[in-house]
């Protein structure tokens, strides 16, 4: 776990082997991370009940909002670090590491205080009812108390990957997920703590993993490590992190807006359990998109380093290799969800003869098949958006995100439900996926033409 891949090899080694070496640990880590939500949902659904699943789904907008700030720091710092290492500036990379720690602490505390103070108001705004809010409140209060831990855990894992320790980042994530599952079983099924047990399992498992990361970056033989003098805000670094990280921040923030609107529309056209159905379907689809996110994370140090070193042929080759793997992944996910929707949904909810359980299973299975209609092309869309972020073109990545979430999904959520009822809410998502993928293809074609025809015009950040 302590073996490091030298960042210098990113500019010389075979691209296929490099992508596999960096992407596979990231894929495993991303899949493992997505299992947080899936495992939590399974234990909550099986051990607490259908309405608790709805309560858990109601926390998604707030989780997306806090994750947006974490993604801004993590992705922005990772992209900047890769480019600085490609430029041979290790000292600048370690200053970025220090600012990652400071930013995560400050943002974690601010979001915790804000979230706890306005918790009920936020949950009602997200679509909660008197029946579902007790579950959402109990879960989210504990998660917010551990918000600094969560931010630090994800931010330092990003730095581990780009510093040449992708396997270590993977193992740390797996430790956290396995421990989370064990604690879920103990707290929910054995100690009967209900939905609070799921929240405590998440916070404790991330705390253990954070401790491992802190030990790593404190060791003198680590490639990037904690040094005296790096723990002070450097506003040029902060501006760079926020500038590059604004793309994933906008993605997560827009996702928060969309989930809020989806929840309110589903409650209007289908009731509380429709929100729970969306929570289940979204978590399943999210599993396959997280595989693609792992691919883009594996692509990131390779693209960032070679872009910084102006080796644009390696940048383009890495991009298309990642696109091929991503489309294959999302096509597989599409087939699983379309062919076996009921088998997938029953992992979360048991048919115990109650009306709520049966309604939730039927709604989740139908919703899942509608949600993934355009999943095969989503792989390309995700890679394209992340590619712009990795080469320091955040405006284009932001445009792709905002167009899908706000320009396409939001209007469809107002237009389709009055015509199609509850199905209109579900259809809005795949239609938006198709439209945003077309836009991504156009923007990517323009960028690649520029790289091929006028490489001297490119300026790395």
C-alpha positions in Angstrom: 0.0 0.0 0.0 3.0 2.3 0.5 4.4 1.9 -3.0 4.3 5.1 -5.0 4.0 5.5 -8.8 6.5 8.3 -9.8 4.6 11.2 -11.3 7.4 11.6 -13.8 6.3 8.3 -15.5 3.1 10.1 -16.6 4.9 11.7 -19.4 6.7 8.6 -20.7 5.0 5.3 -19.9 2.6 3.5 -22.1 -0.8 5.2 -21.9 -2.9 2.1 -21.7 -0.9 0.8 -18.8 -0.9 4.2 -17.1 -4.7 4.6 -17.5 -5.2 1.1 -16.1 -2.8 1.7 -13.2 -4.4 5.0 -12.2 -8.0 4.3 -13.2 -8.4 0.9 -11.6 -7.7 2.0 -8.0 -9.9 5.1 -8.6 -12.7 3.0 -10.0 -12.6 0.6 -7.1 -12.4 3.6 -4.7 -15.4 5.3 -6.5 -17.5 2.2 -6.5 -16.7 1.6 -2.9 -17.6 5.2 -2.1 -20.9 4.8 -3.9 -21.6 1.8 -1.8 -21.8 4.1 1.2 -25.2 5.3 -0.1 -26.3 1.9 -1.4 -25.3 0.0 1.8 -27.0 2.7 3.9 -30.2 2.4 1.9 -30.2 -1.4 2.0 -29.9 -1.5 5.8 -32.3 1.4 6.3 -34.9 -0.1 3.9 -34.5 -3.6 5.4 -34.1 -2.7 9.0 -36.2 0.5 9.5 -38.8 0.6 6.7 -40.1 2.2 3.5 -40.7 5.7 5.0 -37.2 5.8 6.3 -36.0 5.3 2.7 -37.9 8.4 1.8 -36.4 10.3 4.7 -32.9 9.2 3.5 -33.7 10.4 0.0 -34.7 13.8 1.4 -31.2 14.3 2.7 -29.8 14.0 -0.8 -30.0 17.8 -1.6 -28.2 18.8 1.5 -25.6 16.0 1.0 -25.1 17.3 -2.6 -24.7 20.8 -1.3 -22.0 20.0 1.2 -20.4 17.6 -1.4 -20.3 20.5 -3.8 -17.9 22.5 -1.6 -15.8 19.3 -1.0 -15.7 18.6 -4.8 -14.6 22.2 -5.4 -11.6 21.9 -3.1 -10.8 18.2 -4.0 -11.0 18.5 -7.8 -9.5 22.0 -8.0 -6.5 21.1 -5.9 -6.0 17.8 -7.7 -6.0 19.4 -11.1 -3.6 22.2 -10.0 -1.3 19.7 -8.3 -1.0 17.5 -11.4 -0.2 20.5 -13.6 2.4 21.9 -11.1 4.1 18.5 -10.9 4.1 18.3 -14.7 5.9 21.7 -14.6 8.4 20.3 -12.1 7.2 22.5 -9.2 7.0 20.2 -6.2 7.1 23.1 -3.6 4.0 24.6 -5.1 2.2 21.2 -4.9 3.0 21.0 -1.2 1.6 24.5 -0.6 -1.6 23.3 -2.4 -1.7 20.4 0.1 -1.6 22.8 3.1 -4.3 25.0 1.7 -6.5 21.9 1.0 -6.4 21.2 4.8 -7.3 24.8 5.7 -10.1 25.1 3.2 -11.7 21.9 4.2 -11.7 22.8 7.9 -13.1 26.2 7.3 -15.8 25.1 4.9 -16.7 22.0 7.0 -17.3 24.2 10.1 -19.3 26.9 8.3 -21.6 24.3 6.6 -22.1 22.4 9.8 -23.2 25.5 11.7 -25.5 26.7 8.9 -27.0 23.3 8.3 -27.8 22.6 11.9 -29.3 26.0 12.5 -31.7 25.8 9.5 -32.1 22.0 9.4 -35.9 21.7 9.6 -36.5 24.7 7.2 -34.2 23.1 4.7 -35.7 19.7 4.9 -39.2 21.0 4.4 -37.9 23.0 1.4 -36.4 19.8 0.0 -39.9 18.1 0.0 -40.3 16.6 3.5 -43.7 15.9 5.0 -44.7 15.4 8.7 -44.3 11.7 8.1 -40.8 11.7 6.6 -39.0 14.6 8.3 -38.3 12.8 11.6 -36.1 10.3 9.7 -34.4 12.9 7.6 -33.7 15.2 10.7 -32.3 12.4 12.8 -29.9 11.2 10.0 -28.7 14.7 8.8 -28.0 16.1 12.3 -25.4 13.4 12.9 -23.9 13.7 9.4 -23.5 17.5 9.9 -21.6 17.1 13.2 -19.1 15.0 11.2 -18.9 17.4 8.3 -15.3 18.5 8.8 -14.3 14.8 8.9 -16.1 14.1 5.6 -14.5 17.1 3.8 -11.0 16.3 5.0 -11.3 12.6 4.1 -12.4 13.3 0.5 -10.0 16.2 0.0 -6.9 14.3 1.2 -7.8 11.2 -0.8 -7.7 13.4 -4.0 -4.3 14.6 -3.0 -3.1 11.0 -2.4 -4.1 10.0 -6.0 -2.3 12.8 -7.7 0.8 12.5 -5.5 1.4 9.0 -7.0 -0.4 6.8 -4.4 -3.6 5.7 -6.2 -3.5 2.2 -4.6 -3.3 3.7 -1.1 -6.2 6.0 -1.9 -8.2 3.0 -3.0 -7.4 0.9 0.0 -8.3 3.7 2.4 -11.6 4.2 0.7 -12.3 0.4 0.8 -11.4 0.4 4.6 -14.0 3.1 5.1 -16.7 1.4 3.1 -16.2 -2.0 4.7 -16.2 -0.5 8.2 -19.3 1.5 7.3 -21.1 -1.7 6.3 -20.1 -3.6 9.5 -21.2 -0.7 11.7 -24.5 -0.4 9.8 -25.2 -4.0 10.6 -24.2 -3.6 14.2 -26.0 -0.2 14.8 -29.2 -0.9 12.8 -29.8 -4.6 12.8 -28.3 -5.5 16.3 -28.5 -2.4 18.5 -31.7 -1.1 16.8 -30.5 2.5 16.5 -32.7 3.0 13.5 -31.6 5.6 10.8 -29.3 7.2 13.3 -27.2 4.1 13.2 -26.5 4.6 9.5 -25.3 8.2 10.1 -23.0 7.1 13.0 -21.6 4.3 10.9 -20.7 6.8 8.1 -19.0 9.4 10.4 -17.0 6.8 12.4 -15.8 4.9 9.3 -14.6 8.2 7.7 -12.8 9.2 10.9 -10.8 6.0 10.9 -9.8 6.5 7.2 -8.9 10.2 7.9 -6.5 9.1 10.6 -4.7 6.9 8.1 -4.4 9.8 5.7 -3.0 12.1 8.3 -0.4 9.6 9.3 0.6 9.2 5.6 1.1 12.9 4.9 3.0 13.3 8.2 5.7 10.8 7.2 9.0 12.2 5.9 9.2 9.7 3.1 5.9 10.7 1.5 6.3 12.3 -2.0 4.1 15.2 -0.8 3.9 15.8 2.9 3.0 18.2 5.6 5.8 20.7 6.2 6.1 23.8 8.3 5.1 26.9 6.4 2.4 25.3 4.1 -0.5 25.8 6.5 -1.3 29.4 5.7 -3.7 30.7 3.2 -2.1 31.6 -0.1 -4.7 33.5 -2.0 -3.2 32.8 -5.4 -3.6 29.0 -4.6 -7.1 29.5 -3.1 -8.2 31.4 -6.2 -6.7 28.7 -8.4 -8.4 25.9 -6.5 -11.8 27.7 -6.6 -11.4 28.6 -10.2 -10.7 25.1 -11.4 -12.9 23.5 -8.8 -15.9 25.7 -9.8 -16.9 23.2 -12.4 -17.6 20.3 -10.0 -19.0 22.8 -7.5 -21.5 23.9 -10.1 -22.3 20.3 -11.0 -23.0 19.4 -7.4 -24.9 22.6 -6.7 -27.1 22.2 -9.8 -27.7 18.6 -8.8 -28.9 19.9 -5.5 -31.4 22.2 -7.2 -32.5 19.4 -9.5 -33.0 16.9 -6.7 -35.1 19.5 -4.7 -37.3 20.1 -7.7 -37.6 16.4 -8.5 -38.6 15.6 -4.9 -41.2 18.3 -4.8 -42.6 17.3 -8.2 -42.7 13.6 -7.3 -44.4 14.4 -4.0 -47.0 16.5 -6.0 -47.6 13.8 -8.6 -47.0 10.6 -6.7 -46.7 11.1 -2.9 -43.9 10.5 -0.3 -43.1 7.0 -1.5 -42.3 8.3 -5.0 -39.5 10.3 -3.4 -38.2 7.1 -1.9 -38.4 5.4 -5.3 -36.3 8.1 -6.8 -33.8 7.7 -4.0 -33.4 4.0 -4.8 -33.3 4.4 -8.6 -30.8 7.3 -8.4 -28.5 5.3 -6.1 -28.4 2.4 -8.5 -27.7 4.6 -11.6 -25.1 6.5 -9.5 -23.2 3.2 -9.0 -22.4 3.0 -12.8 -21.7 6.7 -13.2 -19.3 6.4 -10.3 -17.3 3.8 -12.2 -17.0 6.4 -15.0 -15.9 9.0 -12.4 -13.2 6.6 -11.3 -12.1 6.4 -15.0 -12.0 10.2 -15.2 -10.0 10.4 -11.9 -7.5 7.9 -13.4 -7.4 10.1 -16.5 -6.9 13.3 -14.5 -3.2 13.0 -13.5 -2.2 11.7 -16.9 -4.0 14.4 -18.8 -3.0 17.1 -16.3 0.7 16.2 -16.3 1.0 15.9 -20.1 -1.1 19.0 -20.7 1.3 20.9 -18.3 4.3 19.3 -20.2 2.6 20.3 -23.6 2.5 16.7 -24.8 -0.9 17.1 -26.5 -0.8 13.9 -28.5 -0.7 11.9 -25.2 -3.6 14.1 -23.9 -5.8 13.3 -26.8 -5.0 9.6 -26.8 -5.8 9.3 -23.1 -9.1 11.1 -23.6 -10.4 8.7 -26.3 -9.2 5.6 -24.4 -11.2 6.8 -21.4 -14.3 7.5 -23.5 -14.3 3.9 -24.8 -14.1 2.4 -21.4 -16.7 4.8 -20.0 -19.3 4.1 -22.8 -18.8 0.4 -22.3 -19.5 0.8 -18.6 -22.6 2.8 -18.9 -24.0 0.5 -21.6 -23.6 -2.4 -19.3 -25.4 -0.5 -16.5 -28.2 0.3 -18.9 -28.7 -3.4 -19.8 -28.7 -4.5 -16.1 -31.3 -1.9 -15.1 -33.6 -2.4 -18.1 -33.5 -6.2 -17.9 -33.6 -6.8 -14.2 -35.2 -3.8 -12.5 -37.3 -5.8 -9.9 -34.3 -7.9 -8.8 -32.3 -4.7 -8.3 -35.0 -2.9 -6.4 -35.7 -5.8 -4.0 -32.2 -5.5 -2.6 -33.5 -2.3 -0.9 -37.1 -3.2 0.0 -38.6 -6.6 1.1 -42.1 -7.6 -0.1 -43.5 -8.0 3.4 -47.2 -7.8 2.3 -47.6 -4.2 3.3 -49.0 -1.7 0.9 -46.1 0.7 1.3 -43.5 -1.9 0.5 -45.3 -3.1 -2.7 -46.0 0.5 -3.8 -42.3 1.4 -3.3 -41.0 -1.6 -5.2 -43.3 -1.0 -8.2 -42.5 2.7 -8.4 -38.8 2.1 -8.0 -38.6 -0.6 -10.7 -40.6 1.5 -13.2 -38.6 4.7 -12.4 -35.3 2.9 -12.7 -36.1 1.8 -16.3 -37.0 5.3 -17.2 -34.1 7.0 -15.5 -31.4 5.0 -17.3 -32.8 5.3 -20.9 -29.9 7.4 -22.0 -27.3 5.9 -19.7 -25.1 4.5 -22.6 -24.2 8.0 -23.8 -23.9 9.5 -20.3 -20.4 7.9 -20.1 -19.2 10.1 -22.9 -20.8 13.2 -21.4 -19.1 12.7 -18.0 -15.7 12.2 -19.6 -16.0 15.3 -21.8 -17.0 17.5 -18.8 -14.1 16.2 -16.7 -11.6 16.5 -19.5 -12.2 20.3 -19.7 -11.7 20.5 -15.9 -8.5 18.5 -16.0 -6.9 20.8 -18.6 -7.9 23.9 -16.7 -10.9 24.9 -18.8 -13.5 25.2 -16.0 -15.9 27.5 -17.9 -16.6 24.8 -20.5 -17.1 22.2 -17.8 -19.4 24.5 -16.0 -21.4 25.2 -19.2 -21.9 21.4 -19.7 -23.1 20.9 -16.2 -25.4 24.0 -16.0 -26.9 23.2 -19.4 -27.9 19.7 -18.4 -29.2 20.6 -14.9 -30.7 24.0 -15.4 -31.2 24.6 -19.1 -32.7 21.2 -19.9 -33.9 19.3 -16.7 -35.5 22.2 -14.9 -37.8 23.4 -17.7 -38.7 19.8 -18.5 -39.8 19.2 -14.9 -42.4 22.0 -15.3 -43.5 21.0 -18.8 -43.8 17.2 -18.8 -45.6 16.3 -15.5 -48.8 18.2 -16.4 -48.9 16.1 -19.6 -47.5 12.7 -18.5 -48.1 12.8 -14.8 -45.5 11.2 -12.5 -43.7 9.7 -15.6 -43.0 13.2 -16.8 -40.7 13.7 -13.9 -38.7 10.6 -14.7 -38.6 11.3 -18.5 -37.1 14.7 -18.0 -33.8 13.3 -16.9 -32.9 11.1 -19.9 -34.1 13.8 -22.3 -31.8 16.2 -20.7 -29.0 13.7 -20.8 -29.4 13.4 -24.6 -29.4 17.2 -25.2 -26.4 17.8 -23.0 -24.4 15.0 -24.6 -24.9 16.6 -28.0 -23.6 19.9 -26.6 -20.6 18.1 -25.0 -19.7 16.5 -28.4 -19.7 19.9 -30.1 -17.5 21.6 -27.4 -15.1 18.6 -27.3 -14.7 18.6 -31.1 -13.8 22.3 -31.1 -11.3 21.9 -28.3 -9.6 18.9 -29.9 -9.4 20.7 -33.3 -7.6 23.6 -31.5 -5.2 21.2 -29.8 -4.3 19.5 -33.1 -4.2 22.5 -35.4 -2.9 25.3 -33.1 -1.1 23.7 -30.1 1.0 26.8 -29.6 -2.1 28.7 -28.6 -2.7 26.5 -25.6 -1.6 27.9 -22.2 -1.5 25.7 -19.2 -2.6 27.3 -15.9 
